[in-house]
């Protein structure tokens, strides 16, 4: 059994490196799992069943139930990859970070829907048999978990730090979530909405919403290039609920539709 007290002795850099290792391993596993999806109907059925339990636990704020389902889901993906010794290496990284990710569940996951959406996206990219999309989903999920925990841990110590830097990092990890200037200013940047808006225009030449839209459309262009994900799913992944609106904004920025970008 791993010594779960060990994580408390690790500094931020060590924890970040461990999280990066988990991200690499899970991205690698998701890529191979997706490549085997067509030949693994039982694994896919199992993943979707586990996803339902995980989502139910999140809605009930049942951390024990969520953690059990979360472990089972990721283990299933690792096994589906069919890579010798991968599970043993991954489990070492998982166990070393378990308590770190588990601290303050109520604080770090105030919006259970967002976390459920991340897991659903991961499962569906594997089911679609798209290795690049699956790897992107796995790595984004792990890195976002790290960022949420690190962001919460630092918040109490950085209220007098750089509000723009905190806001920019926050946006980068939450493109698929609803984001409002007033909430980001108050809860993340610890400044007024007016001041944060001024900082965005001063340093990036864009309004808060303009900068956010630019990030979303750049990520969409990346996903259109490297994956075979349906355009509607990409739109949702970068925070658009209206596919038509996504198409309009994408064309305005890139001078072509999402379909033309993917297949010029």
C-alpha positions as CSV (number, residue, x, y, z in Angstrom):
1,X,0.0,0.0,0.0
2,X,1.3,3.5,-0.8
3,X,2.0,5.9,2.0
4,X,-0.7,8.5,1.4
5,X,0.9,10.9,3.9
6,X,3.8,11.3,1.5
7,X,2.0,13.8,-0.7
8,X,2.0,16.2,2.2
9,X,5.8,16.3,2.2
10,X,6.0,17.0,-1.5
11,X,6.4,20.6,-2.7
12,X,4.4,22.2,-5.5
13,X,6.9,21.4,-8.1
14,X,7.0,17.7,-7.2
15,X,3.2,17.5,-7.2
16,X,3.1,19.2,-10.5
17,X,5.6,16.7,-12.0
18,X,3.6,13.8,-10.7
19,X,0.4,15.2,-12.2
20,X,2.2,15.7,-15.5
21,X,3.3,12.0,-15.4
22,X,-0.3,10.9,-14.8
23,X,-1.3,13.2,-17.7
24,X,1.2,11.6,-20.1
25,X,0.3,8.0,-19.0
26,X,-3.5,8.6,-19.3
27,X,-3.1,10.4,-22.6
28,X,-1.1,7.5,-24.0
29,X,-3.6,5.0,-22.6
30,X,-6.6,6.9,-24.1
31,X,-4.9,7.1,-27.5
32,X,-4.4,3.3,-27.6
33,X,-7.8,2.6,-26.1
34,X,-9.4,4.6,-28.9
35,X,-7.5,2.7,-31.5
36,X,-9.0,-0.6,-30.1
37,X,-12.5,0.8,-29.6
38,X,-14.0,-1.0,-32.6
39,X,-12.8,-4.3,-31.3
40,X,-13.7,-3.7,-27.6
41,X,-17.5,-3.4,-27.3
42,X,-17.5,-4.9,-23.8
43,X,-15.0,-2.3,-22.6
44,X,-17.1,0.5,-24.1
45,X,-20.3,-0.9,-22.5
46,X,-18.4,-1.0,-19.2
47,X,-17.1,2.6,-19.5
48,X,-20.6,3.9,-20.2
49,X,-22.1,2.0,-17.2
50,X,-19.3,3.4,-14.9
51,X,-19.9,6.9,-16.3
52,X,-23.5,6.7,-15.2
53,X,-22.5,5.7,-11.7
54,X,-19.9,8.5,-11.6
55,X,-22.3,11.1,-12.7
56,X,-24.9,10.0,-10.2
57,X,-22.3,10.2,-7.4
58,X,-21.3,13.7,-8.4
59,X,-24.9,14.9,-8.4
60,X,-25.3,13.5,-4.9
61,X,-22.0,14.9,-3.8
62,X,-21.0,11.4,-2.8
63,X,-17.3,11.6,-2.8
64,X,-16.6,8.0,-1.9
65,X,-18.9,6.8,-4.7
66,X,-17.3,9.2,-7.1
67,X,-13.8,8.2,-6.3
68,X,-14.7,4.5,-6.6
69,X,-16.3,5.0,-10.0
70,X,-13.5,7.4,-11.1
71,X,-10.8,4.8,-10.3
72,X,-12.8,2.1,-12.1
73,X,-13.3,4.2,-15.2
74,X,-9.6,5.1,-15.6
75,X,-8.5,1.6,-14.8
76,X,-10.8,0.3,-17.6
77,X,-9.2,2.7,-20.0
78,X,-5.8,1.6,-19.0
79,X,-6.7,-2.0,-19.5
80,X,-8.4,-1.3,-22.8
81,X,-5.0,0.2,-24.1
82,X,-3.5,-3.3,-23.9
83,X,0.0,-2.1,-23.2
84,X,2.2,-4.3,-21.0
85,X,3.2,-2.9,-17.6
86,X,1.2,0.3,-18.3
87,X,-1.3,-0.4,-15.5
88,X,1.5,-0.9,-12.8
89,X,3.2,2.4,-13.8
90,X,-0.1,4.3,-13.9
91,X,-1.2,3.0,-10.6
92,X,1.9,4.3,-8.9
93,X,1.2,7.8,-10.1
94,X,-2.5,7.6,-9.3
95,X,-1.9,6.4,-5.8
96,X,0.7,9.1,-5.1
97,X,-1.8,11.8,-6.1
98,X,-4.9,10.3,-4.6
99,X,-5.1,12.2,-1.4
100,X,-3.9,15.4,-3.1
101,X,-6.8,15.3,-5.6
102,X,-9.2,14.2,-2.8
103,X,-8.7,17.1,-0.4
104,X,-11.5,19.6,-0.2
105,X,-13.9,17.9,-2.7
106,X,-16.7,20.3,-1.9
107,X,-14.4,23.3,-2.6
108,X,-12.8,22.1,-5.7
109,X,-15.8,20.7,-7.5
110,X,-18.6,23.2,-6.8
111,X,-20.1,22.5,-10.3
112,X,-20.5,18.7,-10.6
113,X,-21.9,19.1,-14.1
114,X,-18.5,20.3,-15.4
115,X,-16.6,17.3,-14.0
116,X,-19.3,14.9,-15.3
117,X,-19.0,16.6,-18.8
118,X,-15.2,16.1,-18.8
119,X,-15.6,12.4,-18.1
120,X,-18.3,12.0,-20.7
121,X,-16.2,13.7,-23.3
122,X,-13.3,11.4,-22.5
123,X,-15.5,8.3,-22.9
124,X,-17.1,9.5,-26.1
125,X,-13.8,10.3,-27.8
126,X,-12.6,6.8,-27.0
127,X,-15.9,5.3,-28.3
128,X,-15.6,7.4,-31.5
129,X,-12.3,5.6,-32.1
130,X,-10.4,8.9,-32.5
131,X,-6.9,8.5,-30.9
132,X,-5.9,12.1,-31.1
133,X,-9.2,13.4,-29.6
134,X,-9.0,10.8,-26.8
135,X,-5.5,11.7,-25.9
136,X,-6.4,15.4,-25.9
137,X,-9.4,14.7,-23.7
138,X,-7.5,12.6,-21.2
139,X,-4.6,15.0,-20.8
140,X,-6.9,18.1,-20.6
141,X,-8.9,16.4,-17.9
142,X,-5.9,15.5,-15.7
143,X,-4.3,18.9,-16.2
144,X,-7.5,20.7,-15.3
145,X,-7.8,18.6,-12.1
146,X,-4.3,19.8,-11.2
147,X,-5.1,23.4,-12.0
148,X,-8.3,23.4,-10.0
149,X,-6.6,22.1,-6.9
150,X,-3.5,24.3,-7.3
151,X,-5.7,27.4,-8.0
152,X,-7.7,26.8,-4.8
153,X,-4.5,26.2,-2.7
154,X,-2.9,29.4,-4.0
155,X,-5.9,31.7,-3.8
156,X,-5.5,32.5,-0.1
157,X,-1.9,33.5,-0.7
158,X,-2.2,35.4,-3.9
159,X,-4.9,38.0,-3.4
160,X,-2.4,40.7,-3.8
161,X,-0.7,39.1,-6.8
162,X,-1.3,39.7,-10.5
163,X,-5.1,39.6,-11.2
164,X,-4.6,39.4,-15.0
165,X,-2.3,36.4,-14.8
166,X,-4.8,34.5,-12.5
167,X,-7.7,35.3,-14.8
168,X,-5.9,34.3,-18.0
169,X,-4.8,30.9,-16.5
170,X,-8.4,30.4,-15.2
171,X,-9.9,30.9,-18.7
172,X,-7.4,28.6,-20.4
173,X,-8.5,25.7,-18.2
174,X,-12.2,26.4,-18.4
175,X,-13.0,27.0,-22.0
176,X,-16.0,24.6,-22.0
177,X,-17.6,26.2,-18.9
178,X,-19.8,29.3,-18.7
179,X,-17.5,32.2,-17.8
180,X,-18.6,35.7,-16.7
181,X,-16.4,38.7,-16.2
182,X,-18.0,39.6,-12.9
183,X,-17.5,36.2,-11.4
184,X,-13.9,35.7,-12.7
185,X,-13.0,39.2,-11.3
186,X,-14.5,38.5,-7.9
187,X,-13.6,34.9,-7.3
188,X,-10.4,34.5,-9.3
189,X,-8.7,37.8,-9.9
190,X,-9.8,39.4,-6.7
191,X,-10.4,42.7,-8.3
192,X,-13.3,44.7,-9.8
193,X,-14.9,43.8,-13.1
194,X,-14.0,47.2,-14.4
195,X,-10.3,46.9,-13.5
196,X,-10.0,43.4,-14.9
197,X,-11.7,44.5,-18.2
198,X,-9.2,47.4,-18.4
199,X,-6.2,45.0,-17.8
200,X,-7.4,42.8,-20.7
201,X,-7.7,45.7,-23.1
202,X,-4.3,47.2,-21.9
203,X,-2.3,44.0,-22.2
204,X,-4.1,41.9,-24.9
205,X,-5.9,44.6,-26.9
206,X,-9.2,42.7,-26.4
207,X,-12.2,42.8,-24.0
208,X,-12.6,40.0,-21.5
209,X,-15.2,38.4,-23.8
210,X,-13.1,39.0,-26.9
211,X,-10.1,37.3,-25.4
212,X,-12.2,34.4,-24.2
213,X,-13.7,34.0,-27.6
214,X,-10.2,34.0,-29.2
215,X,-9.1,31.2,-26.9
216,X,-12.1,29.1,-27.7
217,X,-11.9,29.5,-31.4
218,X,-8.1,28.8,-31.4
219,X,-8.8,25.6,-29.4
220,X,-11.6,24.7,-31.8
221,X,-9.2,25.1,-34.8
222,X,-6.7,22.8,-33.1
223,X,-9.4,20.1,-32.5
224,X,-10.7,20.4,-36.1
225,X,-7.1,19.9,-37.3
226,X,-5.9,17.0,-35.1
227,X,-9.2,15.1,-34.5
228,X,-12.2,13.7,-36.3
229,X,-14.6,14.9,-33.6
230,X,-18.0,16.0,-35.0
231,X,-18.2,19.8,-35.2
232,X,-21.1,20.0,-32.8
233,X,-19.0,18.2,-30.1
234,X,-16.1,20.5,-30.7
235,X,-18.4,23.5,-30.3
236,X,-19.6,22.2,-27.0
237,X,-16.0,21.3,-25.9
238,X,-15.0,25.0,-26.3
239,X,-18.0,26.4,-24.6
240,X,-20.6,26.9,-27.3
241,X,-24.0,25.5,-26.8
242,X,-25.3,26.9,-30.1
243,X,-23.5,25.3,-33.1
244,X,-24.8,27.9,-35.5
245,X,-23.3,30.7,-33.3
246,X,-20.1,28.8,-33.1
247,X,-19.9,28.6,-36.9
248,X,-20.6,32.3,-37.3
249,X,-17.8,33.2,-34.8
250,X,-15.4,30.7,-36.3
251,X,-15.9,32.1,-39.8
252,X,-15.5,35.7,-38.6
253,X,-12.1,34.8,-37.0
254,X,-10.7,32.3,-39.5
255,X,-12.4,33.5,-42.8
256,X,-13.8,30.0,-43.4
257,X,-16.4,27.7,-41.8
258,X,-15.4,24.9,-39.4
259,X,-16.1,22.4,-42.2
260,X,-13.9,24.3,-44.7
261,X,-11.1,24.5,-42.1
262,X,-11.1,20.7,-41.6
263,X,-11.4,19.9,-45.3
264,X,-10.2,22.9,-47.3
